[in-house]
Amino acid sequence: IPSGIPDLPQDTFIKFPGWTKGQIWINGFNLGRYWPARGPQVTLYVPVNILTTSAPNNITVLELEHATSCDAGNCFVEFVDTPILNVISENAIGKIEEFSKAEIGRA
């Protein structure tokens, strides 16, 4: 839970620094898919009712490509108190441009 938030669970957001593309569950609840490089959202909303303070929260991440944050054996996600929206990485822009050029070539 981010600093400055009371000990009771609050609505929050989860961010995936170094993760590529996948699916996430928190305490058995399917939170959704993440693909930060494609955007536009970099964080996922975590509703208050799936977090607990009576036991450790179980976070299960299914990474489908490659998590650079796990290269050193320290896989992690980050809880933040504000969403990160409307972001497209330069890598994604390059892929969009490549796709557009390929489509133009077929026309």
C-alpha positions as CSV (number, residue, x, y, z in Angstrom):
1,I,0.0,0.0,0.0
2,P,1.5,3.4,-1.0
3,S,2.9,5.6,1.7
4,G,0.5,8.2,3.1
5,I,-2.5,5.9,2.9
6,P,-4.0,4.6,6.1
7,D,-3.4,0.9,7.1
8,L,-6.8,0.0,5.9
9,P,-7.0,-1.1,2.3
10,Q,-7.8,1.7,-0.1
11,D,-8.5,1.8,-3.8
12,T,-5.1,1.9,-5.5
13,F,-3.3,1.1,-8.8
14,I,-0.7,-1.4,-9.7
15,K,2.2,-0.7,-12.0
16,F,4.6,-3.1,-13.8
17,P,8.1,-1.6,-14.1
18,G,10.1,-3.9,-16.3
19,W,7.3,-6.3,-17.2
20,T,6.2,-6.7,-20.8
21,K,2.8,-8.3,-21.3
22,G,0.6,-10.6,-19.3
23,Q,-2.2,-11.2,-16.8
24,I,-2.4,-10.5,-13.1
25,W,-4.5,-11.9,-10.2
26,I,-4.6,-10.5,-6.7
27,N,-6.0,-12.8,-4.0
28,G,-7.6,-15.0,-6.7
29,F,-9.3,-12.0,-8.4
30,N,-8.5,-11.7,-12.1
31,L,-7.5,-8.0,-12.2
32,G,-6.8,-8.0,-16.0
33,R,-4.2,-7.9,-18.6
34,Y,-1.3,-5.5,-18.8
35,W,0.8,-4.4,-21.8
36,P,2.5,-1.1,-20.7
37,A,4.5,-0.8,-23.9
38,R,1.4,-0.6,-26.0
39,G,-0.5,1.7,-23.6
40,P,-2.5,3.7,-23.2
41,Q,-2.7,2.6,-19.6
42,V,0.4,1.7,-17.6
43,T,-1.4,0.9,-14.4
44,L,-4.4,-1.2,-13.5
45,Y,-7.1,-0.3,-11.0
46,V,-7.1,-2.3,-7.8
47,P,-10.4,-2.1,-6.0
48,V,-10.4,-1.9,-2.2
49,N,-12.4,-5.1,-1.7
50,I,-9.7,-7.4,-3.1
51,L,-7.0,-6.3,-0.7
52,T,-6.6,-7.5,2.8
53,T,-4.7,-6.5,5.9
54,S,-5.4,-9.7,7.9
55,A,-3.0,-11.8,5.8
56,P,-0.4,-11.2,3.1
57,N,-1.9,-10.4,-0.3
58,N,-1.2,-13.0,-2.9
59,I,-0.2,-11.5,-6.3
60,T,0.1,-13.9,-9.2
61,V,1.6,-12.6,-12.5
62,L,1.6,-14.5,-15.7
63,E,4.3,-12.9,-17.9
64,L,3.9,-13.9,-21.6
65,E,7.0,-12.4,-23.0
66,H,10.0,-11.2,-20.8
67,A,10.1,-9.4,-17.5
68,T,13.4,-7.4,-17.3
69,S,12.7,-6.7,-13.6
70,C,13.2,-10.5,-13.0
71,D,16.7,-10.6,-14.6
72,A,18.4,-10.2,-11.2
73,G,15.9,-12.5,-9.5
74,N,13.9,-9.6,-8.0
75,C,10.5,-9.8,-9.6
76,F,8.3,-7.0,-8.3
77,V,5.3,-4.8,-9.0
78,E,4.5,-1.5,-7.5
79,F,1.4,-0.1,-5.9
80,V,0.8,3.6,-6.6
81,D,-1.9,6.0,-5.5
82,T,-2.6,7.6,-8.9
83,P,-3.2,6.0,-12.4
84,I,-0.8,6.4,-15.3
85,L,-2.9,6.7,-18.4
86,N,-2.5,7.9,-22.0
87,V,1.1,6.7,-22.4
88,I,2.5,5.0,-25.4
89,S,6.2,4.1,-25.3
90,E,8.6,4.9,-28.2
91,N,8.9,1.2,-28.8
92,A,5.1,1.0,-29.4
93,I,5.2,4.0,-31.7
94,G,8.0,2.3,-33.8
95,K,5.9,-0.8,-34.1
96,I,2.8,1.3,-35.1
97,E,4.9,3.1,-37.8
98,E,6.3,-0.3,-39.1
99,F,2.7,-1.6,-39.3
100,S,1.5,1.5,-41.1
101,K,4.3,1.3,-43.7
102,A,3.6,-2.4,-44.3
103,E,-0.1,-1.6,-44.8
104,I,0.7,1.2,-47.2
105,G,2.9,-1.2,-49.2
106,R,-0.1,-3.6,-49.6
107,A,-2.5,-1.0,-50.9
